[in-house]
Amino acid sequence: MSLPRCALRWAWLPARVVPVLRRGREPGPRTLGRATAGAWSSSSSSSSSSSSGGSKAPNTSLYVPLPVKPLGPSAAGDVGAELTRPLNKAEVRKVLDRFYKRKEIQKLGADYGLDARLFHQAFISFRNYILQSQSLDVDIHITLNDICFSAAHVDDLFPFFMRHAKQMFPMLACKDDLRKISDLRLPPNWYPEARSIRRKIVFHSGPTNSGKTYHAIQRYLTAKSGVYCGPLKLLAHEIFEKSNNAGVLCDLVTGEERVVADPDGKPAAHVACTVEMCSVTSSYDVAVIDEIQMIKDPARGWAWTRALLGLCAEEIHLCGEAAAIDIVTELMYTTGEEVEVRNYNRLTPITVLDHALESLDNLRPGDCIVCFSKNDIYSVSRQIEVRGLESAVIYGSLPPGTKLAQAKKFNDPDDPCKILVATDAIGMGLNLSIKRIIFNSLIKPSINEKGEKEMEPISTSQALQISGRAGRFSSKFKEGEVTTMYPEDLKLLKEILNKPVEPIEAAGLHPTADQIEMFAYHLPDTTLANLIDIFVDFSQVDGQYFVCNMDDFKFSADLIQHIPLSLRVRYVFCTAPINKKQPFVCSSLLQFARQYSRNEPLTFAWLRRYARWPLQPPKNIKDLVELEAIHDVLDLYLWLSYRFVDMFPDASLVRDLQKELDGIIQKGVHNITRLIRMSESQRMLNLDSSPAGKQGQLLGAAKPSLGEAVDTAMAESLSSKSLASKLVRQGRLTPHMLRQLRKEWLKQQTDEERARAENGRHSERMRRKKNDPNAH
């Protein structure tokens, strides 16, 4: 090699390496904090922050390692080998193993954020990188060569190891920046417009049917401008209609709909919206935030926090339970605003009965049976029909129009329908003429702050909210009653209702798109779902706040992760409200995102083909559920159409289509008991049209299991004797009873077979003993 080229290679070496090469001898034991760590700190701008500022230790299990591929042949050649010699891989492996086993190295790694798990992962990758690369960087090649010749210490590998670790785990290089971005303390400072005015805060506190919302709305209607923020589209629609009927022009803003009251399209001074859609930059005279106690909701609480802290209104009227007074007062103390509390009492009395309903034969007009699952609703509705009574049905996944139609049917004094079967969806947004609330069960599945599913008794707040629907002031029943279906639940209901409502201790927060975008700038190769996990882990909140559960957001992020989208667009798609329990809705979000990424507009014609329009009225419960899912897909289209107007251009046509679908669903729900009967018949008769039946025909050679044989025998019995069919039609036999009979019959057959086998073995032993007395 020529002298100029050799000098050039020498000039490339780090200043730390040159003295070692010149000395040509093994340095004595050195202190990591002085030599190695000193050299490392000079080559890196970040420092250890795992224990700075009293921050909590990060959850490193969220750190997903990025692959660091070994280097191939270099175009400039192996400079390190030219300056020294080719490395002996066996010697290098021994050096690396010594490096890994040194306690001082592990401790120094922990100081830089590498706990035992990360340290091990980083070392395995670092070792593979060293041993599999065809040409290493010149600095690390020379360092390894020196260590092999005892001209350097094994600890000198630490800077190169950390450089590799930060390529694997980029959050290690910018922990301080990430902590600053995810610092969620002092949320009032996020809304400078609201802090620039002196707001009057009025808290209307009281139970259901106490008139608290009425008084707040009256002030809203008399103001020059105002905004109503409600938890449901139904409530926003109600205020929208009430305001316009009162001669106060009011616009409607929900996630899926924008309605301008003025014929000329001029924005009205009053707006009724869902709480997530309220503007924190517009100015109003009066703002009403309904159901303020939902500020504690694990998933949606952030929207109430944002409205409370950010709305620019001279007067903020809050409506809700007394349990929210303390937290609201604390939050307003941080903004320098005082809270005026106005207490209201219930307008009509409500009584907890001393006896349970026990039987559906004891139903009377005005009764509402509250269930916490669709299956219970179907079962109870079926049993009510058997008794010659009509019932209306309301549950959460029904379209708003269908809910209103069922409520109207139940409230109509001239309609023969006098019984309502519903979930806790009746707790808000519907005016119902209910005399007696009957809890079919007190156990409700819920999602806690960690995203875990729990099966627990309903809370006092939920019980009061639902019970309060009985005997409303505006209905024909001026006194309400509450009881349970079963006597054993009645005592628990009384205990729940007699408990004081626990004060709300914290309000929800949610990272904004800007914060996530800044986070992604530092971690560009991290998936959005993992980005959210790390953000929440790094976040710091004051004692009055918590970070809302973001499992639904992460579910959507994982669903569309493989689709090429910009971060901002991906974030919007992930905030779209979908029911992740509906496979068709989830696949639709995926399809919409894929179309968007291809820059292919989702037209009305495309959507009709996708939904297989025209749709037929449902013939069974399965058909009804599928129609509800299609309605949710149309909702999703409308929601996205207000965020991406060019790519979802046919919102008005889709809304007309949705109204038509709502009518089809209404007809299905109106005849829901017939649909239930059809579903039960198909399930019990094991019709050949079912997927299982078709599969059995295709795989005719397969031998049925004993359970399938029992089902077949029962189906044949049903079809031949028709006794079970008759009992089903009369409501005296349910699918659950049929399954129980099947289990008992199967167990009896198994026991009999075992007894016969044992008797056979005993007889054989006796026969052998008789033929050969000496046989054992």
GUKEFI-410719 format. One line per field, with one value per residue (C-alpha): x, y, z; residue in three letters. Coordinates in pm, whole numbers. Layout:
<gulos>
c1 = c(X;...)
c2 = c(Y;...)
c3 = c(Z;...)
type = c(Ala;...)
</gulos>
This chain:
<gulos>
c1 = c(0;136;245;-16;-299;-165;-154;-511;-629;-444;-617;-957;-890;-1052;-819;-871;-740;-419;-230;-309;-165;144;199;164;124;-157;-271;-320;-661;-854;-1161;-1466;-1595;-1275;-1129;-1409;-1706;-1515;-1446;-1811;-1947;-1734;-1888;-2250;-2466;-2710;-2655;-2808;-3146;-3291;-3267;-3262;-3531;-3695;-3857;-4013;-3814;-3929;-4100;-3836;-4059;-4223;-3897;-3918;-3566;-3495;-3280;-2919;-2787;-2421;-2208;-2126;-1810;-1705;-1641;-1326;-1202;-1143;-946;-910;-755;-518;-403;-369;-457;-768;-945;-947;-1316;-1242;-1032;-1294;-1566;-1359;-1307;-1680;-1764;-1523;-1686;-2035;-1940;-1784;-2002;-1867;-1990;-2337;-2354;-2246;-2505;-2773;-2666;-2737;-3080;-2994;-3152;-3059;-3307;-3207;-2838;-2865;-3063;-2819;-2515;-2650;-2715;-2376;-2192;-2372;-2296;-1924;-1887;-2103;-1993;-1756;-1586;-1615;-1576;-1212;-1234;-1395;-1171;-855;-992;-1070;-728;-560;-758;-659;-290;-340;-275;-618;-865;-1184;-1381;-1286;-1563;-1833;-1875;-1917;-2157;-2370;-2366;-2505;-2759;-2893;-2940;-3146;-3330;-3332;-3529;-3211;-3048;-3328;-3494;-3478;-3646;-3912;-3987;-4029;-4265;-4476;-4491;-4867;-4843;-5023;-5288;-5453;-5154;-5245;-5537;-5403;-5727;-5932;-5672;-5692;-6053;-6218;-6480;-6775;-6813;-7158;-7202;-7562;-7551;-7827;-7957;-8136;-8467;-8384;-8405;-8035;-7987;-8313;-8190;-7854;-8024;-8254;-7951;-7800;-8111;-8122;-7755;-7637;-7417;-7362;-7237;-7386;-7147;-7317;-7196;-7420;-7535;-7893;-7852;-7688;-7978;-8230;-8078;-8040;-8413;-8522;-8320;-8446;-8804;-8765;-8665;-8293;-8095;-7860;-7617;-7541;-7187;-7111;-6832;-7044;-7274;-7278;-7613;-7637;-7972;-7951;-8090;-7812;-7544;-7436;-7303;-7543;-7441;-7548;-7401;-7506;-7227;-7083;-6820;-6530;-6626;-6642;-6414;-6169;-6077;-6426;-6573;-6918;-7124;-7246;-7122;-7303;-7106;-7347;-7272;-6951;-6896;-6779;-6452;-6343;-6429;-6126;-6160;-6343;-6268;-6010;-6289;-6459;-6123;-6049;-6390;-6370;-6022;-6034;-6376;-6367;-6699;-6795;-7008;-6945;-7245;-7165;-7438;-7376;-7344;-7226;-6933;-6765;-6780;-6448;-6243;-6393;-6317;-5957;-5906;-6055;-5832;-5532;-5685;-5773;-6149;-6413;-6699;-7057;-7252;-7631;-7791;-8112;-8339;-8528;-8863;-9053;-9019;-8867;-8911;-8703;-8955;-8929;-9008;-8855;-9051;-8962;-9166;-9243;-9606;-9599;-9514;-9739;-9754;-9465;-9212;-8856;-8632;-8264;-8014;-7642;-7602;-7771;-7832;-8031;-8234;-8317;-8410;-8629;-8803;-8883;-9030;-9241;-9384;-9480;-9701;-9888;-9721;-9539;-9206;-8978;-8604;-8318;-7948;-7626;-7539;-7876;-7872;-7999;-8305;-8403;-8358;-8586;-8843;-8846;-8873;-9164;-9336;-9301;-9414;-9719;-10030;-10221;-9956;-10010;-9638;-9621;-9297;-8940;-8635;-8312;-7949;-7804;-7820;-8143;-7938;-7877;-8025;-8380;-8701;-8896;-9224;-9115;-9303;-9079;-8716;-8643;-8277;-8247;-7892;-7657;-7336;-7198;-6878;-6658;-6313;-6086;-5816;-5563;-5787;-5870;-6220;-6392;-6719;-6839;-7164;-7268;-7150;-7371;-7345;-7462;-7744;-7869;-7844;-8051;-8298;-8357;-8526;-8836;-9107;-8965;-9126;-9225;-9382;-9728;-9582;-9513;-9366;-9093;-9020;-8707;-8663;-8484;-8589;-8460;-8502;-8133;-8034;-8269;-8055;-7747;-7937;-8037;-7678;-7553;-7814;-7751;-7378;-7256;-7118;-6740;-6593;-6407;-6035;-5883;-5966;-5865;-5599;-5506;-5195;-5257;-5158;-4885;-4733;-4735;-4581;-4297;-4249;-4230;-3966;-3729;-3843;-3911;-3892;-4123;-4477;-4759;-4898;-4555;-4511;-4829;-4712;-4380;-4550;-4784;-4495;-4281;-4571;-4587;-4920;-5029;-5222;-5558;-5514;-5465;-5386;-5690;-5687;-5585;-5639;-5889;-5643;-5363;-5592;-5658;-5289;-5186;-5462;-5337;-4966;-4860;-5040;-4817;-4968;-4826;-4820;-5088;-5326;-5254;-5334;-5671;-5764;-5676;-5901;-6199;-6462;-6514;-6655;-6356;-6587;-6735;-6503;-6674;-6626;-6257;-6199;-6376;-6137;-5852;-6006;-6071;-5709;-5581;-5791;-5667;-5304;-5356;-5509;-5832;-6142;-6410;-6714;-7079;-7083;-6780;-6937;-7263;-7071;-6865;-7178;-7354;-7643;-7942;-7987;-8274;-8475;-8324;-8457;-8285;-8070;-7750;-7885;-7980;-7631;-7481;-7706;-7600;-7237;-7303;-7467;-7149;-6943;-7153;-7097;-6724;-6740;-6923;-6677;-6383;-6560;-6527;-6153;-6068;-6323;-6150;-6110;-6462;-6660;-7016;-7121;-7471;-7548;-7414;-7627;-7938;-7829;-7783;-8135;-8271;-8072;-8200;-8553;-8466;-8317;-8624;-8845;-8618;-8619;-8995;-9021;-8730;-8913;-8982;-8612;-8527;-8767;-8607;-8256;-8356;-8517;-8213;-7978;-8176;-8281;-7921;-8030;-7832;-7782;-7551;-7173;-7120;-7381;-7227;-6884;-7020;-7163;-6833;-6635;-6878;-6613;-6538;-6675;-6895;-6802;-7026;-7145;-7235;-7416;-7620;-7703;-7809;-8023;-8191;-8246;-8406;-8623;-8726;-8810;-8994;-9189;-9192;-9257;-8946;-9042;-9382;-9227;-8991;-9275;-9458;-9149;-9136;-8803;-8500;-8167;-7995;-8234;-8178;-7801;-7837;-8052;-7790;-7515;-7721;-7812;-7450;-7330;-7594;-7492;-7125;-7194;-7399;-7124;-6867;-7091;-7143;-6769;-6692;-6955;-6804;-6455;-6586;-6767;-6450;-6244;-6501;-6504;-6126;-6117;-6374;-6179;-5839;-5861;-5481;-5487;-5431)
c2 = c(0;343;586;856;599;458;809;866;546;651;990;814;652;803;1011;760;468;631;649;283;186;394;245;-107;-258;-370;-82;-145;-188;131;280;257;589;765;611;416;617;938;843;733;1060;1252;1060;1079;1377;1184;1090;851;966;653;801;1174;1402;1128;985;641;351;280;-47;-191;-483;-234;-179;-373;-428;-310;-543;-436;-626;-733;-538;-681;-620;-254;-75;77;-260;-381;-82;-223;-542;-340;-134;-431;-784;-994;-1083;-1436;-1509;-1763;-1509;-1240;-1467;-1522;-1146;-1083;-1352;-1186;-853;-996;-1155;-844;-711;-359;-360;-480;-209;60;-67;-36;327;393;227;-134;-362;-731;-823;-543;-598;-963;-886;-613;-832;-1124;-887;-714;-1047;-1163;-829;-859;-1223;-1214;-881;-923;-590;-396;-24;62;184;-131;-355;-196;-204;-574;-641;-453;-647;-974;-865;-732;-379;-261;-353;-545;-258;-43;-225;-57;257;39;-188;110;250;-82;-97;246;133;-158;50;410;531;490;775;1025;937;1294;1430;1161;1244;1611;1534;1294;1524;1557;1766;2101;2032;2374;2530;2348;2588;2947;3088;2959;3084;3433;3481;3464;3189;3137;2768;2647;2285;2157;1858;1605;1256;1143;1323;1618;1893;1982;1955;2142;2448;2445;2419;2708;2927;2794;2889;3245;3316;3496;3202;2863;2508;2190;1896;1561;1203;1058;1143;1098;1369;1606;1543;1609;1947;2031;1973;2135;2447;2490;2419;2698;2940;2937;2842;2558;2350;1984;1846;1479;1255;1131;1424;1801;1978;2355;2500;2814;2754;2971;2761;3030;2885;2932;3093;2778;2432;2093;1839;1524;1608;1483;1725;2050;2331;2473;2766;2913;3164;3125;3299;2976;2618;2315;1997;1712;1403;1554;1247;1069;1257;941;708;485;528;859;1064;1274;1440;1580;1696;1873;2042;2148;2298;2421;2565;2941;3047;3315;3061;2686;2488;2135;1874;1552;1356;1504;1260;1490;1808;1754;1671;1963;2199;2076;2115;2463;2560;2504;2748;3006;2968;2914;2665;2752;2439;2422;2114;1955;1686;1422;1553;1225;957;618;305;-10;-291;-560;-843;-963;-1022;-1397;-1478;-1304;-1389;-1097;-834;-533;-231;12;-253;-244;-549;-451;-708;-677;-902;-945;-1314;-1232;-977;-1237;-1497;-1265;-1122;-1472;-1573;-1256;-1333;-1684;-1518;-1326;-990;-752;-600;-330;-392;-143;-223;-38;-161;-65;240;563;568;217;303;605;396;133;405;563;227;166;518;522;469;334;73;-277;-289;-219;-397;-288;-517;-319;-294;-5;190;336;514;813;975;836;965;659;619;351;262;-18;-111;-485;-594;-932;-947;-724;-855;-657;-709;-400;-285;-138;127;-142;-268;-589;-740;-776;-937;-746;-615;-280;25;247;517;279;140;490;599;303;301;672;605;484;737;1035;1374;1407;1059;937;747;996;737;489;140;-74;-446;-755;-1063;-1306;-1282;-1354;-1036;-803;-781;-700;-432;-261;-273;-118;158;240;280;638;718;730;1070;1081;1102;1163;1294;1132;1257;1150;1218;1452;1392;1657;1481;1145;1305;1453;1117;945;1192;1043;684;674;295;211;91;323;77;38;415;458;203;382;722;610;450;765;1000;1192;1314;1510;1336;1459;1292;953;849;693;335;321;-46;30;275;18;-251;-37;57;-309;-382;-131;-131;-299;-40;249;565;886;910;1180;981;661;841;958;609;469;719;615;462;97;-208;-442;-733;-709;-876;-710;-363;-434;-568;-257;-25;-225;-204;172;230;17;210;537;428;354;699;539;734;530;618;546;282;109;109;-39;-325;-372;-390;-615;-376;-413;-585;-810;-791;-1018;-1373;-1457;-1301;-1367;-1161;-881;-871;-854;-560;-381;-433;-285;15;59;45;324;519;464;594;908;963;943;1159;1463;1402;1305;1476;1397;1026;974;1205;1069;1138;1261;954;722;896;830;469;448;579;309;46;185;120;-240;-292;-136;-391;-669;-548;-500;-872;-974;-1257;-1414;-1384;-1549;-1835;-1887;-1884;-2136;-2366;-2361;-2421;-2706;-2881;-2877;-2770;-2894;-2533;-2461;-2450;-2748;-2949;-2868;-2959;-3289;-3364;-3283;-3491;-3780;-4034;-3864;-4049;-3828;-3785;-3910;-3555;-3511;-3843;-3723;-3400;-3601;-3831;-3538;-3365;-3679;-3700;-3340;-3385;-3713;-3658;-3274;-3263;-3053;-2820;-2773;-2699;-2449;-2270;-2251;-2118;-2413;-2535;-2313;-2386;-2379;-2647;-2852;-2837;-2937;-3235;-3332;-3324;-3532;-3785;-3809;-3860;-4128;-4312;-4293;-4425;-4711;-4804;-4804;-5023;-5268;-5280;-5343;-5618;-5777;-5773;-5919;-6201;-6279;-6301;-6535;-6757;-6788;-6864;-7137;-7298;-7267;-7252;-7193;-6887;-6555)
c3 = c(0;-90;183;101;114;442;589;474;646;961;957;957;1294;1603;1822;2105;1898;1766;2102;2163;1826;1893;2237;2103;2447;2678;2893;3261;3418;3362;3520;3295;3413;3302;2986;2819;2935;2875;2517;2480;2611;2362;2071;2182;2267;2480;2841;3084;3203;3355;3698;3628;3756;3959;3644;3663;3520;3163;3078;2848;2750;2511;2323;1998;1858;1506;1291;1234;935;910;662;322;119;117;-212;-62;58;411;540;891;759;542;839;1075;968;902;1225;1360;1420;1697;1887;1835;1974;2289;2326;2291;2547;2795;2725;2790;3123;3278;3561;3508;3149;3254;3520;3275;3027;3295;3351;2984;2994;2909;3166;3171;2896;2660;2733;2636;2318;2218;2280;2073;1784;1832;1831;1515;1353;1432;1331;1017;866;572;642;969;1024;1058;1418;1558;1345;1486;1843;1817;1669;1956;2215;2052;2077;2435;2311;2434;2704;2634;2788;2489;2298;2505;2286;1978;2166;2274;1923;1804;2090;1998;1641;1776;2034;1904;2207;2415;2223;2282;2611;2740;2426;2441;2803;2717;2430;2639;2941;2996;3309;3324;3054;3113;2939;2617;2564;2563;2413;2706;2956;2807;2926;3268;3248;3480;3573;3684;3794;3776;4010;4058;3988;3674;3613;3836;3574;3584;3207;3143;3334;3156;2814;2896;2955;2631;2431;2567;2492;2179;2091;2244;2208;2352;2402;2457;2495;2221;1870;1991;2253;2005;1765;2042;2133;1763;1704;2031;1958;1602;1711;1967;1690;1775;1468;1561;1356;1417;1426;1494;1375;1084;1011;957;929;875;984;770;417;272;441;687;1014;1305;1634;1821;1772;1910;1886;2033;2292;2080;1800;1999;1884;2138;1913;1852;2097;2255;2518;2677;2662;2804;2878;2951;3164;3301;3521;3205;3247;3429;3138;3065;2688;2625;2937;2748;2544;2857;2995;2669;2662;3027;2999;2641;2555;2498;2652;2900;3086;3111;3237;3352;3405;3591;3912;4239;4227;3971;4181;4361;4051;3856;4145;4161;3786;3784;4077;3847;3594;3858;3802;4068;4045;4136;4234;4192;4345;4217;4362;4168;4041;4084;4354;4282;4496;4523;4557;4826;4588;4262;3944;3949;3638;3312;3381;3627;3366;3331;3092;3135;3240;3110;3149;3149;3018;2967;2664;2330;2392;2704;2508;2242;2503;2711;2402;2284;2618;2630;2287;2401;2662;2394;2467;2235;2330;2194;2183;2227;2244;2173;1823;1675;1446;1608;1384;1488;1856;1817;1628;1904;2171;1984;1955;2329;2425;2194;2412;2110;2024;2171;2261;2636;2735;2667;2665;2657;2757;2954;2626;2766;3036;2809;2503;2494;2649;2758;2942;3192;3510;3640;3576;3614;3618;3451;3588;3785;3628;3336;3135;3139;3029;3296;3253;3156;2876;3061;3048;3385;3492;3795;3941;3801;3990;4201;3937;3662;3876;3957;3593;3470;3760;3712;3377;3563;3641;3453;3502;3134;3110;3207;3503;3780;4015;3933;4063;4051;4113;3983;3792;4056;4435;4503;4310;4497;4810;4601;4409;4732;4856;4532;4534;4901;4854;4819;4476;4503;4412;4082;4146;3801;3454;3126;2884;2532;2320;2029;1668;1701;2001;1826;1516;1723;1891;1552;1437;1695;1632;1257;1220;1511;1439;1541;1796;1958;1941;2144;2402;2446;2461;2738;2925;2902;2979;3304;3440;3743;4019;3888;3548;3385;3027;2863;2743;2377;2296;2018;1862;1877;1734;1426;1405;1394;1144;885;975;651;435;318;467;605;982;997;772;964;1289;1154;1034;1377;1556;1344;1576;1486;1661;1665;1749;1399;1146;850;999;1067;716;580;764;611;263;295;400;112;-140;9;-18;-388;-434;-557;-445;-271;-478;-415;-689;-538;-192;-323;-481;-167;53;-206;-240;-263;71;167;492;759;783;1111;1383;1187;897;1136;1287;937;848;1166;1064;718;885;1092;772;622;945;901;542;656;940;700;440;668;712;352;130;-199;-130;14;-215;-199;160;73;-139;130;392;182;149;526;585;354;545;873;750;662;1009;1171;998;1118;1479;1464;1387;1607;1778;1439;1356;1689;1612;1272;1423;1690;1435;1210;1501;1654;1336;1210;861;563;452;745;678;909;722;384;512;638;294;124;370;365;456;786;1085;1308;1669;1947;2010;1642;1650;1946;1764;1459;1670;1836;1501;1361;1669;1622;1257;1303;1621;1618;1994;2055;1769;1923;2264;2104;1931;2262;2436;2678;2547;2483;2309;2648;2781;2467;2510;2875;2778;2523;2786;3030;2761;2651;3008;3066;2749;2847;3198;3058;2812;3092;3308;3022;2955;3323;3340;3029;3181;3508;3322;3125;3445;3604;3294;3290;3663;3617;3331;3503;3886;3913;3685;3851)
type = c(Met;Ser;Leu;Pro;Arg;Cys;Ala;Leu;Arg;Trp;Ala;Trp;Leu;Pro;Ala;Arg;Val;Val;Pro;Val;Leu;Arg;Arg;Gly;Arg;Glu;Pro;Gly;Pro;Arg;Thr;Leu;Gly;Arg;Ala;Thr;Ala;Gly;Ala;Trp;Ser;Ser;Ser;Ser;Ser;Ser;Ser;Ser;Ser;Ser;Ser;Ser;Gly;Gly;Ser;Lys;Ala;Pro;Asn;Thr;Ser;Leu;Tyr;Val;Pro;Leu;Pro;Val;Lys;Pro;Leu;Gly;Pro;Ser;Ala;Ala;Gly;Asp;Val;Gly;Ala;Glu;Leu;Thr;Arg;Pro;Leu;Asn;Lys;Ala;Glu;Val;Arg;Lys;Val;Leu;Asp;Arg;Phe;Tyr;Lys;Arg;Lys;Glu;Ile;Gln;Lys;Leu;Gly;Ala;Asp;Tyr;Gly;Leu;Asp;Ala;Arg;Leu;Phe;His;Gln;Ala;Phe;Ile;Ser;Phe;Arg;Asn;Tyr;Ile;Leu;Gln;Ser;Gln;Ser;Leu;Asp;Val;Asp;Ile;His;Ile;Thr;Leu;Asn;Asp;Ile;Cys;Phe;Ser;Ala;Ala;His;Val;Asp;Asp;Leu;Phe;Pro;Phe;Phe;Met;Arg;His;Ala;Lys;Gln;Met;Phe;Pro;Met;Leu;Ala;Cys;Lys;Asp;Asp;Leu;Arg;Lys;Ile;Ser;Asp;Leu;Arg;Leu;Pro;Pro;Asn;Trp;Tyr;Pro;Glu;Ala;Arg;Ser;Ile;Arg;Arg;Lys;Ile;Val;Phe;His;Ser;Gly;Pro;Thr;Asn;Ser;Gly;Lys;Thr;Tyr;His;Ala;Ile;Gln;Arg;Tyr;Leu;Thr;Ala;Lys;Ser;Gly;Val;Tyr;Cys;Gly;Pro;Leu;Lys;Leu;Leu;Ala;His;Glu;Ile;Phe;Glu;Lys;Ser;Asn;Asn;Ala;Gly;Val;Leu;Cys;Asp;Leu;Val;Thr;Gly;Glu;Glu;Arg;Val;Val;Ala;Asp;Pro;Asp;Gly;Lys;Pro;Ala;Ala;His;Val;Ala;Cys;Thr;Val;Glu;Met;Cys;Ser;Val;Thr;Ser;Ser;Tyr;Asp;Val;Ala;Val;Ile;Asp;Glu;Ile;Gln;Met;Ile;Lys;Asp;Pro;Ala;Arg;Gly;Trp;Ala;Trp;Thr;Arg;Ala;Leu;Leu;Gly;Leu;Cys;Ala;Glu;Glu;Ile;His;Leu;Cys;Gly;Glu;Ala;Ala;Ala;Ile;Asp;Ile;Val;Thr;Glu;Leu;Met;Tyr;Thr;Thr;Gly;Glu;Glu;Val;Glu;Val;Arg;Asn;Tyr;Asn;Arg;Leu;Thr;Pro;Ile;Thr;Val;Leu;Asp;His;Ala;Leu;Glu;Ser;Leu;Asp;Asn;Leu;Arg;Pro;Gly;Asp;Cys;Ile;Val;Cys;Phe;Ser;Lys;Asn;Asp;Ile;Tyr;Ser;Val;Ser;Arg;Gln;Ile;Glu;Val;Arg;Gly;Leu;Glu;Ser;Ala;Val;Ile;Tyr;Gly;Ser;Leu;Pro;Pro;Gly;Thr;Lys;Leu;Ala;Gln;Ala;Lys;Lys;Phe;Asn;Asp;Pro;Asp;Asp;Pro;Cys;Lys;Ile;Leu;Val;Ala;Thr;Asp;Ala;Ile;Gly;Met;Gly;Leu;Asn;Leu;Ser;Ile;Lys;Arg;Ile;Ile;Phe;Asn;Ser;Leu;Ile;Lys;Pro;Ser;Ile;Asn;Glu;Lys;Gly;Glu;Lys;Glu;Met;Glu;Pro;Ile;Ser;Thr;Ser;Gln;Ala;Leu;Gln;Ile;Ser;Gly;Arg;Ala;Gly;Arg;Phe;Ser;Ser;Lys;Phe;Lys;Glu;Gly;Glu;Val;Thr;Thr;Met;Tyr;Pro;Glu;Asp;Leu;Lys;Leu;Leu;Lys;Glu;Ile;Leu;Asn;Lys;Pro;Val;Glu;Pro;Ile;Glu;Ala;Ala;Gly;Leu;His;Pro;Thr;Ala;Asp;Gln;Ile;Glu;Met;Phe;Ala;Tyr;His;Leu;Pro;Asp;Thr;Thr;Leu;Ala;Asn;Leu;Ile;Asp;Ile;Phe;Val;Asp;Phe;Ser;Gln;Val;Asp;Gly;Gln;Tyr;Phe;Val;Cys;Asn;Met;Asp;Asp;Phe;Lys;Phe;Ser;Ala;Asp;Leu;Ile;Gln;His;Ile;Pro;Leu;Ser;Leu;Arg;Val;Arg;Tyr;Val;Phe;Cys;Thr;Ala;Pro;Ile;Asn;Lys;Lys;Gln;Pro;Phe;Val;Cys;Ser;Ser;Leu;Leu;Gln;Phe;Ala;Arg;Gln;Tyr;Ser;Arg;Asn;Glu;Pro;Leu;Thr;Phe;Ala;Trp;Leu;Arg;Arg;Tyr;Ala;Arg;Trp;Pro;Leu;Gln;Pro;Pro;Lys;Asn;Ile;Lys;Asp;Leu;Val;Glu;Leu;Glu;Ala;Ile;His;Asp;Val;Leu;Asp;Leu;Tyr;Leu;Trp;Leu;Ser;Tyr;Arg;Phe;Val;Asp;Met;Phe;Pro;Asp;Ala;Ser;Leu;Val;Arg;Asp;Leu;Gln;Lys;Glu;Leu;Asp;Gly;Ile;Ile;Gln;Lys;Gly;Val;His;Asn;Ile;Thr;Arg;Leu;Ile;Arg;Met;Ser;Glu;Ser;Gln;Arg;Met;Leu;Asn;Leu;Asp;Ser;Ser;Pro;Ala;Gly;Lys;Gln;Gly;Gln;Leu;Leu;Gly;Ala;Ala;Lys;Pro;Ser;Leu;Gly;Glu;Ala;Val;Asp;Thr;Ala;Met;Ala;Glu;Ser;Leu;Ser;Ser;Lys;Ser;Leu;Ala;Ser;Lys;Leu;Val;Arg;Gln;Gly;Arg;Leu;Thr;Pro;His;Met;Leu;Arg;Gln;Leu;Arg;Lys;Glu;Trp;Leu;Lys;Gln;Gln;Thr;Asp;Glu;Glu;Arg;Ala;Arg;Ala;Glu;Asn;Gly;Arg;His;Ser;Glu;Arg;Met;Arg;Arg;Lys;Lys;Asn;Asp;Pro;Asn;Ala;His)
</gulos>
